[in-house]
Amino acid sequence: MRSTGLRRWNCTSRCSANSLSSKDRRAHFVPGDGTRFDPRLKLSFAVTDAPLGTTALPIQIRDLTKRYGSVYALNSVDLDVHSGEFLTLLGPSGSGKTTLLMAIAGFNRPDSGSIRFGQDEVILTPPHKREVGMVFQSYALFPHMNVADNIGFPLKLRGISGAERAARVEEALETVQLSGFGARNIDQLSGGQRQRVALARAFVFGPRILLMDEPLSALDKKLRERMQIELKHLHRKLGVTTVYVTHDQREALTMSDRIAVINDGELIQLDTPEVIYNSPANAFVADFIGESTMLPLTRDDAGALLFRGQPVGDAGADQGEDWTLVVRPERLFFAGAGAETDDRTIVLKGVLREAVFQGESEMALVAIDDDTEVAVRFGTSGRTSPADSNTGDQVSIGLDRDDVIIIPGGQAA
């Protein structure tokens, strides 16, 4: 496909809003455009009537490709983001997830492909005219401005009057539970409060698409988990189409309506968190999402899938492929000494190598042969723990057949 050139726009530090005179800061309407224009900045911005409850836009991405030399950061990616949904781009470092987010925002230049917001093709639209809210990993707050001025900055660029701007800022502060914080300096805020200010600034002007690039990565574990719930609640309140980037699988599972798993510049699987976790498309997804042990399967003469002679899968599986059993540690349990495989349960026998206390749970490692250890996670109530078992003892672990996950292909590298 022929490469698509993107128009460039530039603004040096000399043309920042703070350097303008009061006269130059006045915004003017561009005839017939419906946007407001700052003649000194030479940037125009659409103005929406309300910061909350706006009509969300779907995003359609087709055949999006971005290369750095011979390396594909994005390789013919197709993706549909539904109107008003919270979609997470999830993948390891270098997978292409941030490249894709920045292409949606307009901050990088795809070599080819299409990006549509609703019915509008935006591949040639510069970032400031895409009218998306953006939350960066570093938050990018202005240290010389107080909280209210930071949040109100997008409104100021759009020529919103002082009274209306103040009202919108107050509404945004209330939405992120920071009422009364408007006069505070940025250096007087905690990490979680700064994150909320960055969020408020991103949605205060009423974008119909909100993009977030790992905004919780700098927070400690406890605060990060609390903010995940708050972001989920905020998304429901705003109703804005949200694309979120993270490498944290638990974060993605907690917050998302759907997850797009990306690796090596390609979309590997797109589905709900439940389907991604319970029915991974391949070994990479199974290994990356959650904890797992992957065990190779064989076949009997009838084509049934077996693990060490025990039937675990449907004989109707593709005869031409290798298949792998994915074992999640929280779905295993310790069975009695005499337990055997039956119609309901698969039983694995091995040696207890280690049991590690982890607070709310305990992790045990069971060696089922010299080369394979299976992790078992259980609550600390003791009801599913290996009672009276010590390191080195023979134990039996069970897996309900309803919890069996089988994927095509061999084990992940």
C-alpha positions as a Python dict, from the first residue, in 0.01 Angstrom:
ca = {
    (1, 'M'): (0, 0, 0),
    (2, 'R'): (126, 347, -87),
    (3, 'S'): (259, 544, 210),
    (4, 'T'): (44, 829, 334),
    (5, 'G'): (213, 1160, 408),
    (6, 'L'): (100, 1352, 713),
    (7, 'R'): (92, 1729, 740),
    (8, 'R'): (324, 1868, 1004),
    (9, 'W'): (253, 2142, 1257),
    (10, 'N'): (504, 2316, 1477),
    (11, 'C'): (497, 2535, 1784),
    (12, 'T'): (821, 2644, 1946),
    (13, 'S'): (859, 2759, 2306),
    (14, 'R'): (838, 3117, 2181),
    (15, 'C'): (475, 3067, 2084),
    (16, 'S'): (354, 2919, 2413),
    (17, 'A'): (31, 3059, 2549),
    (18, 'N'): (207, 3219, 2846),
    (19, 'S'): (432, 3425, 2618),
    (20, 'L'): (143, 3596, 2442),
    (21, 'S'): (12, 3940, 2520),
    (22, 'S'): (-344, 3969, 2649),
    (23, 'K'): (-449, 4092, 2305),
    (24, 'D'): (-279, 3803, 2126),
    (25, 'R'): (-436, 3552, 2364),
    (26, 'R'): (-784, 3638, 2245),
    (27, 'A'): (-935, 3358, 2037),
    (28, 'H'): (-1118, 3431, 1714),
    (29, 'F'): (-1367, 3225, 1516),
    (30, 'V'): (-1251, 3096, 1181),
    (31, 'P'): (-1530, 3174, 932),
    (32, 'G'): (-1732, 2869, 837),
    (33, 'D'): (-1509, 2638, 1043),
    (34, 'G'): (-1686, 2626, 1378),
    (35, 'T'): (-1354, 2624, 1561),
    (36, 'R'): (-1165, 2894, 1746),
    (37, 'F'): (-828, 3012, 1634),
    (38, 'D'): (-534, 3173, 1808),
    (39, 'P'): (-356, 3384, 1544),
    (40, 'R'): (-24, 3373, 1727),
    (41, 'L'): (-17, 2999, 1800),
    (42, 'K'): (-161, 2922, 1456),
    (43, 'L'): (-350, 2631, 1611),
    (44, 'S'): (-728, 2589, 1602),
    (45, 'F'): (-935, 2385, 1844),
    (46, 'A'): (-1294, 2264, 1828),
    (47, 'V'): (-1514, 2373, 2118),
    (48, 'T'): (-1773, 2144, 2276),
    (49, 'D'): (-2070, 2261, 2478),
    (50, 'A'): (-2021, 2040, 2783),
    (51, 'P'): (-1728, 1857, 2939),
    (52, 'L'): (-1933, 1556, 3052),
    (53, 'G'): (-2182, 1328, 2887),
    (54, 'T'): (-2063, 1393, 2531),
    (55, 'T'): (-2139, 1155, 2247),
    (56, 'A'): (-1859, 900, 2225),
    (57, 'L'): (-1702, 814, 1891),
    (58, 'P'): (-1600, 471, 1764),
    (59, 'I'): (-1249, 422, 1626),
    (60, 'Q'): (-1179, 215, 1316),
    (61, 'I'): (-821, 119, 1230),
    (62, 'R'): (-739, -60, 907),
    (63, 'D'): (-410, -202, 778),
    (64, 'L'): (-205, 33, 998),
    (65, 'T'): (166, -14, 941),
    (66, 'K'): (468, 156, 1096),
    (67, 'R'): (829, 51, 1034),
    (68, 'Y'): (1160, 155, 1182),
    (69, 'G'): (1407, 34, 922),
    (70, 'S'): (1333, -335, 870),
    (71, 'V'): (1147, -371, 1203),
    (72, 'Y'): (768, -352, 1204),
    (73, 'A'): (644, -157, 1506),
    (74, 'L'): (292, -208, 1365),
    (75, 'N'): (224, -473, 1104),
    (76, 'S'): (-106, -425, 916),
    (77, 'V'): (-312, -380, 1233),
    (78, 'D'): (-693, -389, 1207),
    (79, 'L'): (-886, -281, 1516),
    (80, 'D'): (-1235, -155, 1596),
    (81, 'V'): (-1296, 32, 1922),
    (82, 'H'): (-1665, 51, 2002),
    (83, 'S'): (-1831, 379, 2091),
    (84, 'G'): (-1807, 440, 2466),
    (85, 'E'): (-1605, 129, 2550),
    (86, 'F'): (-1289, 98, 2760),
    (87, 'L'): (-1037, -89, 2547),
    (88, 'T'): (-689, -173, 2672),
    (89, 'L'): (-385, -225, 2450),
    (90, 'L'): (-187, -486, 2642),
    (91, 'G'): (155, -625, 2561),
    (92, 'P'): (518, -648, 2673),
    (93, 'S'): (772, -372, 2625),
    (94, 'G'): (841, -315, 2256),
    (95, 'S'): (520, -486, 2145),
    (96, 'G'): (387, -182, 1954),
    (97, 'K'): (106, -85, 2191),
    (98, 'T'): (233, 268, 2259),
    (99, 'T'): (315, 317, 1890),
    (100, 'L'): (-48, 235, 1812),
    (101, 'L'): (-178, 473, 2079),
    (102, 'M'): (42, 755, 1952),
    (103, 'A'): (-77, 691, 1597),
    (104, 'I'): (-437, 728, 1718),
    (105, 'A'): (-341, 1052, 1893),
    (106, 'G'): (-155, 1179, 1586),
    (107, 'F'): (186, 1199, 1751),
    (108, 'N'): (362, 957, 1518),
    (109, 'R'): (352, 900, 1144),
    (110, 'P'): (222, 565, 1017),
    (111, 'D'): (367, 448, 688),
    (112, 'S'): (27, 337, 562),
    (113, 'G'): (-325, 254, 672),
    (114, 'S'): (-641, 426, 789),
    (115, 'I'): (-768, 567, 1119),
    (116, 'R'): (-1129, 682, 1143),
    (117, 'F'): (-1306, 857, 1428),
    (118, 'G'): (-1669, 784, 1353),
    (119, 'Q'): (-1707, 856, 981),
    (120, 'D'): (-1407, 1090, 962),
    (121, 'E'): (-1069, 982, 829),
    (122, 'V'): (-809, 1142, 1060),
    (123, 'I'): (-483, 1000, 926),
    (124, 'L'): (-398, 1347, 785),
    (125, 'T'): (-540, 1539, 1081),
    (126, 'P'): (-279, 1693, 1315),
    (127, 'P'): (-300, 1609, 1687),
    (128, 'H'): (-455, 1937, 1800),
    (129, 'K'): (-747, 1895, 1561),
    (130, 'R'): (-825, 1535, 1652),
    (131, 'E'): (-988, 1656, 1974),
    (132, 'V'): (-879, 1365, 2189),
    (133, 'G'): (-801, 1385, 2558),
    (134, 'M'): (-454, 1252, 2642),
    (135, 'V'): (-306, 1136, 2973),
    (136, 'F'): (68, 1072, 2954),
    (137, 'Q'): (272, 835, 3168),
    (138, 'S'): (453, 1134, 3322),
    (139, 'Y'): (123, 1330, 3357),
    (140, 'A'): (295, 1634, 3191),
    (141, 'L'): (150, 1882, 3440),
    (142, 'F'): (276, 2242, 3436),
    (143, 'P'): (471, 2303, 3761),
    (144, 'H'): (432, 2683, 3739),
    (145, 'M'): (51, 2659, 3733),
    (146, 'N'): (-181, 2565, 4016),
    (147, 'V'): (-430, 2279, 3989),
    (148, 'A'): (-714, 2490, 3849),
    (149, 'D'): (-492, 2652, 3586),
    (150, 'N'): (-356, 2313, 3478),
    (151, 'I'): (-704, 2172, 3433),
    (152, 'G'): (-831, 2487, 3266),
    (153, 'F'): (-543, 2514, 3020),
    (154, 'P'): (-718, 2326, 2734),
    (155, 'L'): (-1021, 2553, 2781),
    (156, 'K'): (-802, 2862, 2773),
    (157, 'L'): (-648, 2751, 2443),
    (158, 'R'): (-998, 2709, 2306),
    (159, 'G'): (-1097, 3063, 2401),
    (160, 'I'): (-1348, 2965, 2672),
    (161, 'S'): (-1437, 3266, 2886),
    (162, 'G'): (-1309, 3296, 3241),
    (163, 'A'): (-1647, 3236, 3408),
    (164, 'E'): (-1732, 2932, 3197),
    (165, 'R'): (-1378, 2801, 3231),
    (166, 'A'): (-1397, 2826, 3610),
    (167, 'A'): (-1729, 2643, 3614),
    (168, 'R'): (-1596, 2360, 3399),
    (169, 'V'): (-1281, 2332, 3608),
    (170, 'E'): (-1488, 2308, 3925),
    (171, 'E'): (-1707, 2040, 3767),
    (172, 'A'): (-1397, 1844, 3662),
    (173, 'L'): (-1246, 1874, 4011),
    (174, 'E'): (-1566, 1741, 4162),
    (175, 'T'): (-1570, 1452, 3914),
    (176, 'V'): (-1220, 1339, 4017),
    (177, 'Q'): (-1293, 1403, 4388),
    (178, 'L'): (-1055, 1698, 4422),
    (179, 'S'): (-1302, 1973, 4513),
    (180, 'G'): (-1120, 2250, 4699),
    (181, 'F'): (-780, 2165, 4548),
    (182, 'G'): (-789, 2425, 4270),
    (183, 'A'): (-553, 2673, 4438),
    (184, 'R'): (-289, 2416, 4532),
    (185, 'N'): (45, 2397, 4357),
    (186, 'I'): (136, 2077, 4175),
    (187, 'D'): (426, 2005, 4411),
    (188, 'Q'): (178, 1999, 4701),
    (189, 'L'): (-4, 1696, 4559),
    (190, 'S'): (50, 1325, 4608),
    (191, 'G'): (107, 1094, 4313),
    (192, 'G'): (-256, 986, 4309),
    (193, 'Q'): (-378, 1346, 4321),
    (194, 'R'): (-150, 1444, 4032),
    (195, 'Q'): (-288, 1155, 3832),
    (196, 'R'): (-642, 1284, 3892),
    (197, 'V'): (-544, 1634, 3784),
    (198, 'A'): (-401, 1493, 3460),
    (199, 'L'): (-725, 1303, 3404),
    (200, 'A'): (-938, 1611, 3470),
    (201, 'R'): (-732, 1815, 3224),
    (202, 'A'): (-779, 1541, 2962),
    (203, 'F'): (-1160, 1539, 2975),
    (204, 'V'): (-1249, 1895, 3082),
    (205, 'F'): (-1296, 2018, 2723),
    (206, 'G'): (-1537, 1736, 2637),
    (207, 'P'): (-1340, 1503, 2410),
    (208, 'R'): (-1525, 1209, 2261),
    (209, 'I'): (-1212, 994, 2272),
    (210, 'L'): (-976, 961, 2571),
    (211, 'L'): (-627, 809, 2537),
    (212, 'M'): (-414, 703, 2834),
    (213, 'D'): (-52, 587, 2822),
    (214, 'E'): (27, 384, 3137),
    (215, 'P'): (-93, 660, 3373),
    (216, 'L'): (-76, 439, 3686),
    (217, 'S'): (274, 299, 3639),
    (218, 'A'): (440, 546, 3879),
    (219, 'L'): (203, 471, 4168),
    (220, 'D'): (263, 219, 4446),
    (221, 'K'): (72, -110, 4434),
    (222, 'K'): (-201, -23, 4683),
    (223, 'L'): (-274, 318, 4530),
    (224, 'R'): (-255, 175, 4178),
    (225, 'E'): (-520, -85, 4259),
    (226, 'R'): (-748, 179, 4412),
    (227, 'M'): (-706, 407, 4112),
    (228, 'Q'): (-797, 122, 3877),
    (229, 'I'): (-1142, 107, 4037),
    (230, 'E'): (-1174, 487, 4033),
    (231, 'L'): (-1083, 502, 3662),
    (232, 'K'): (-1341, 234, 3586),
    (233, 'H'): (-1605, 434, 3775),
    (234, 'L'): (-1500, 758, 3600),
    (235, 'H'): (-1528, 594, 3260),
    (236, 'R'): (-1884, 484, 3333),
    (237, 'K'): (-1969, 838, 3438),
    (238, 'L'): (-1812, 1010, 3136),
    (239, 'G'): (-1917, 755, 2874),
    (240, 'V'): (-1620, 852, 2657),
    (241, 'T'): (-1448, 604, 2423),
    (242, 'T'): (-1125, 517, 2604),
    (243, 'V'): (-807, 351, 2477),
    (244, 'Y'): (-566, 260, 2756),
    (245, 'V'): (-211, 128, 2728),
    (246, 'T'): (-49, -95, 2989),
    (247, 'H'): (188, -389, 3024),
    (248, 'D'): (20, -484, 3354),
    (249, 'Q'): (-209, -780, 3291),
    (250, 'R'): (-400, -744, 3619),
    (251, 'E'): (-466, -377, 3542),
    (252, 'A'): (-605, -470, 3201),
    (253, 'L'): (-824, -749, 3341),
    (254, 'T'): (-963, -520, 3612),
    (255, 'M'): (-1053, -216, 3404),
    (256, 'S'): (-1131, -320, 3049),
    (257, 'D'): (-1446, -390, 2853),
    (258, 'R'): (-1218, -557, 2598),
    (259, 'I'): (-846, -622, 2573),
    (260, 'A'): (-633, -611, 2258),
    (261, 'V'): (-323, -826, 2316),
    (262, 'I'): (-36, -701, 2100),
    (263, 'N'): (305, -856, 2035),
    (264, 'D'): (571, -785, 1773),
    (265, 'G'): (351, -519, 1615),
    (266, 'E'): (58, -754, 1556),
    (267, 'L'): (-284, -788, 1715),
    (268, 'I'): (-283, -1138, 1865),
    (269, 'Q'): (-624, -1153, 2035),
    (270, 'L'): (-913, -912, 2092),
    (271, 'D'): (-1188, -1006, 2336),
    (272, 'T'): (-1334, -953, 2682),
    (273, 'P'): (-1111, -1005, 2987),
    (274, 'E'): (-1297, -1327, 3072),
    (275, 'V'): (-1245, -1478, 2727),
    (276, 'I'): (-882, -1364, 2707),
    (277, 'Y'): (-807, -1530, 3042),
    (278, 'N'): (-1017, -1845, 3004),
    (279, 'S'): (-970, -1905, 2630),
    (280, 'P'): (-629, -1767, 2524),
    (281, 'A'): (-570, -1779, 2149),
    (282, 'N'): (-221, -1923, 2171),
    (283, 'A'): (74, -1996, 2399),
    (284, 'F'): (191, -1634, 2405),
    (285, 'V'): (-143, -1505, 2536),
    (286, 'A'): (-173, -1792, 2787),
    (287, 'D'): (176, -1724, 2919),
    (288, 'F'): (147, -1344, 2923),
    (289, 'I'): (-200, -1320, 3080),
    (290, 'G'): (-194, -1459, 3430),
    (291, 'E'): (25, -1734, 3572),
    (292, 'S'): (30, -2068, 3399),
    (293, 'T'): (216, -2391, 3343),
    (294, 'M'): (194, -2534, 2991),
    (295, 'L'): (206, -2910, 2944),
    (296, 'P'): (238, -3076, 2601),
    (297, 'L'): (-37, -3318, 2501),
    (298, 'T'): (-29, -3638, 2297),
    (299, 'R'): (-301, -3838, 2116),
    (300, 'D'): (-437, -4188, 2135),
    (301, 'D'): (-534, -4392, 1831),
    (302, 'A'): (-882, -4237, 1832),
    (303, 'G'): (-736, -3885, 1826),
    (304, 'A'): (-823, -3793, 2186),
    (305, 'L'): (-583, -3551, 2357),
    (306, 'L'): (-394, -3705, 2648),
    (307, 'F'): (-160, -3594, 2922),
    (308, 'R'): (43, -3889, 3046),
    (309, 'G'): (-225, -4125, 2932),
    (310, 'Q'): (-509, -3932, 3091),
    (311, 'P'): (-774, -3797, 2850),
    (312, 'V'): (-805, -3419, 2877),
    (313, 'G'): (-942, -3297, 2544),
    (314, 'D'): (-1194, -3342, 2268),
    (315, 'A'): (-1112, -3596, 2002),
    (316, 'G'): (-1255, -3351, 1750),
    (317, 'A'): (-957, -3118, 1782),
    (318, 'D'): (-762, -3057, 1462),
    (319, 'Q'): (-563, -3374, 1401),
    (320, 'G'): (-285, -3187, 1225),
    (321, 'E'): (-180, -2963, 1514),
    (322, 'D'): (7, -2997, 1839),
    (323, 'W'): (-197, -2902, 2145),
    (324, 'T'): (-101, -2780, 2491),
    (325, 'L'): (-272, -2800, 2830),
    (326, 'V'): (-268, -2466, 3016),
    (327, 'V'): (-275, -2507, 3394),
    (328, 'R'): (-368, -2203, 3604),
    (329, 'P'): (-233, -2227, 3964),
    (330, 'E'): (-553, -2100, 4130),
    (331, 'R'): (-758, -2375, 3961),
    (332, 'L'): (-555, -2661, 4104),
    (333, 'F'): (-622, -2817, 4441),
    (334, 'F'): (-459, -3078, 4661),
    (335, 'A'): (-637, -3410, 4635),
    (336, 'G'): (-625, -3701, 4875),
    (337, 'A'): (-337, -3946, 4871),
    (338, 'G'): (-540, -4209, 4689),
    (339, 'A'): (-707, -3973, 4439),
    (340, 'E'): (-726, -4091, 4078),
    (341, 'T'): (-839, -3934, 3752),
    (342, 'D'): (-1210, -3976, 3681),
    (343, 'D'): (-1481, -3820, 3464),
    (344, 'R'): (-1476, -3497, 3668),
    (345, 'T'): (-1113, -3454, 3771),
    (346, 'I'): (-765, -3487, 3626),
    (347, 'V'): (-513, -3589, 3893),
    (348, 'L'): (-139, -3518, 3869),
    (349, 'K'): (109, -3678, 4108),
    (350, 'G'): (440, -3530, 4210),
    (351, 'V'): (676, -3416, 4484),
    (352, 'L'): (616, -3105, 4695),
    (353, 'R'): (925, -2891, 4630),
    (354, 'E'): (836, -2566, 4806),
    (355, 'A'): (550, -2384, 4981),
    (356, 'V'): (573, -2003, 5001),
    (357, 'F'): (350, -1784, 5220),
    (358, 'Q'): (236, -1470, 5032),
    (359, 'G'): (-10, -1309, 5272),
    (360, 'E'): (-358, -1357, 5131),
    (361, 'S'): (-249, -1677, 4955),
    (362, 'E'): (18, -1944, 4952),
    (363, 'M'): (206, -2081, 4652),
    (364, 'A'): (324, -2440, 4635),
    (365, 'L'): (554, -2586, 4370),
    (366, 'V'): (499, -2950, 4280),
    (367, 'A'): (746, -3135, 4057),
    (368, 'I'): (553, -3378, 3837),
    (369, 'D'): (879, -3492, 3675),
    (370, 'D'): (1245, -3392, 3672),
    (371, 'D'): (1188, -3110, 3421),
    (372, 'T'): (838, -2982, 3504),
    (373, 'E'): (708, -2796, 3808),
    (374, 'V'): (344, -2701, 3850),
    (375, 'A'): (246, -2404, 4068),
    (376, 'V'): (-56, -2436, 4297),
    (377, 'R'): (-208, -2126, 4458),
    (378, 'F'): (-446, -2161, 4750),
    (379, 'G'): (-595, -1951, 5028),
    (380, 'T'): (-431, -1937, 5368),
    (381, 'S'): (-741, -2074, 5543),
    (382, 'G'): (-585, -2419, 5504),
    (383, 'R'): (-892, -2576, 5346),
    (384, 'T'): (-710, -2653, 5021),
    (385, 'S'): (-354, -2666, 5150),
    (386, 'P'): (-144, -2987, 5149),
    (387, 'A'): (-232, -3085, 5505),
    (388, 'D'): (48, -3258, 5693),
    (389, 'S'): (272, -3249, 5386),
    (390, 'N'): (634, -3143, 5401),
    (391, 'T'): (888, -3056, 5136),
    (392, 'G'): (988, -3375, 4959),
    (393, 'D'): (659, -3557, 5022),
    (394, 'Q'): (456, -3722, 4747),
    (395, 'V'): (133, -3528, 4680),
    (396, 'S'): (-160, -3541, 4439),
    (397, 'I'): (-307, -3230, 4277),
    (398, 'G'): (-639, -3214, 4099),
    (399, 'L'): (-785, -3010, 3813),
    (400, 'D'): (-1158, -3006, 3744),
    (401, 'R'): (-1232, -3085, 3383),
    (402, 'D'): (-1449, -2773, 3363),
    (403, 'D'): (-1131, -2570, 3427),
    (404, 'V'): (-927, -2732, 3150),
    (405, 'I'): (-775, -2487, 2898),
    (406, 'I'): (-635, -2634, 2576),
    (407, 'I'): (-460, -2423, 2314),
    (408, 'P'): (-322, -2504, 1969),
    (409, 'G'): (51, -2515, 1914),
    (410, 'G'): (346, -2591, 2135),
    (411, 'Q'): (462, -2427, 2454),
    (412, 'A'): (561, -2059, 2471),
    (413, 'A'): (927, -1985, 2436),
}
